[in-house]
Structure formats: structure tokens, C-alpha cells
Amino acid sequence: MRQKIEYIHQNPVKRGYVDQAEHWRYSSARDYAGTEGLLAVDKLW
């Protein structure tokens, strides 16, 4: 699961849209980094 989440978070970085996954507005990477995202994310899995 962790591998899949990391893969999804890194897609905008690999495509060159942002320098860091947390900078992508629509990514849950923001929540995992401690910044509030657009939607609430349940991180207990």
C-alpha cells in the first residue's frame, strides 16, 4: 500500500508539473506532509 501511495504522489513530480509532491494542489501528499489538503485523508490503514 505504501509503495502505491508513493507512486501516486510522485507522478506530478515525474511529469515535471511540480518540484515536490506536496506542491501539487490535488495530491494527498500534502496531508502526509502535515499540510491541510483539499479533502480529508484517513491515514490509518
C-alpha positions as CSV (number, residue, x, y, z in Angstrom):
1,M,0.0,0.0,0.0
2,R,2.8,2.4,0.9
3,Q,4.5,1.8,-2.4
4,K,1.3,2.6,-4.3
5,I,0.7,5.8,-2.4
6,E,4.3,6.9,-3.0
7,Y,3.9,6.1,-6.7
8,I,0.8,8.2,-7.0
9,H,2.3,11.1,-5.0
10,Q,5.4,11.1,-7.3
11,N,3.5,11.2,-10.6
12,P,3.2,15.0,-10.8
13,V,6.9,15.3,-9.9
14,K,8.0,12.8,-12.6
15,R,5.9,14.7,-15.2
16,G,7.6,17.9,-14.3
17,Y,4.4,19.7,-13.1
18,V,5.9,20.4,-9.6
19,D,9.3,20.1,-7.8
20,Q,7.8,18.4,-4.8
21,A,4.7,16.2,-4.4
22,E,3.4,18.4,-1.7
23,H,3.2,21.3,-4.1
24,W,0.6,19.5,-6.3
25,R,-2.7,21.0,-5.2
26,Y,-4.8,17.9,-5.8
27,S,-2.4,15.4,-4.1
28,S,-2.9,13.8,-0.7
29,A,0.9,14.1,-0.3
30,R,0.1,17.5,1.3
31,D,-1.8,15.7,4.1
32,Y,1.0,13.2,4.6
33,A,3.5,16.1,4.8
34,G,1.4,17.8,7.6
35,T,-0.3,20.4,5.4
36,E,-4.0,20.5,5.0
37,G,-5.2,19.3,1.6
38,L,-8.4,19.8,-0.3
39,L,-10.1,16.8,1.2
40,A,-9.8,15.0,4.5
41,V,-7.5,11.9,4.2
42,D,-7.8,8.9,6.5
43,K,-4.1,7.8,7.0
44,L,-4.9,4.9,9.4
45,W,-4.8,1.9,7.2
